[in-house]
Amino acid sequence: MPGKIVHIALKVRDLESSTKFYEEVFGFRQVTTHRGQNSGHVSRHLTDGTIDLALMVYDSEDAPEAQLSGIGPCIHHWGAEVDDIKLAAQKIKDLGGEVMSSLDADVVKFRAPDGTIAELVQKDRYENLKKYHGVA
């Protein structure tokens, strides 16, 4: 059985504003918040029912684990399927994010308030692409 993404961890600056952003834009809900053992960070886990999204805030950027992915908030990017790209883009703007590409593009890049780069795609885009390429 092929693997699938079930967890994405984002290093963020502010746990509360980041939590609010992902809850209100994408409907994630909080599962748990805990202090990582010997790693010097607090993480909050959220879910949309399929994926575990961990938001992590380190006590210090000098912590060895914090340095694994670089300084500051980061992950290369992640993608979210949405029913209405324009509505999601407006929510992103309303909550302090920045839409970085045209809303008419197939993939709409944005920067979340925590600095993370991500993208919006229309729901079923990847299913339709798999069918188009004969994968599904």
C-alpha positions, 0 to 999 in steps of 0.5 A: 500500500502506498504511503500518504501524508497524515501529519504536517508540522509547522514551526510558527511564531504565535500559537494562538493566532496560528491556531485561529487562522487554521481553524477559521480558514480551513475548519481544523479543530484542536486535538491537544496541546503539550510540551515536547519532552527534552525538545524545548517546544510547545505543540498544538495538534489540530485535525480536519478529520484526515490529517494531523497538523502540528503547530510548534513554538520553540522556546529558543531558535537555538534549540537543536530541534528548532534548527533542523528545519531552519530559523523561523517559521517554516515548511516548504509548503503544503496544499489544501483543497477548498470548495471556493478558492475566492472565499478561502482567499478572502478569509486568508486576507481577513485573518492576516495572510497574504494571497500571492498569486492570481485567484484565477490560477489553478494553484493559488499561493498564499502566505499565512500570518505565521510566514508559511507558504501554502497553496489553495486548489479546487476540491477534487483537483488531484483526483481529477488529475489522477483520472486524467493521467490514468492513475485512479 
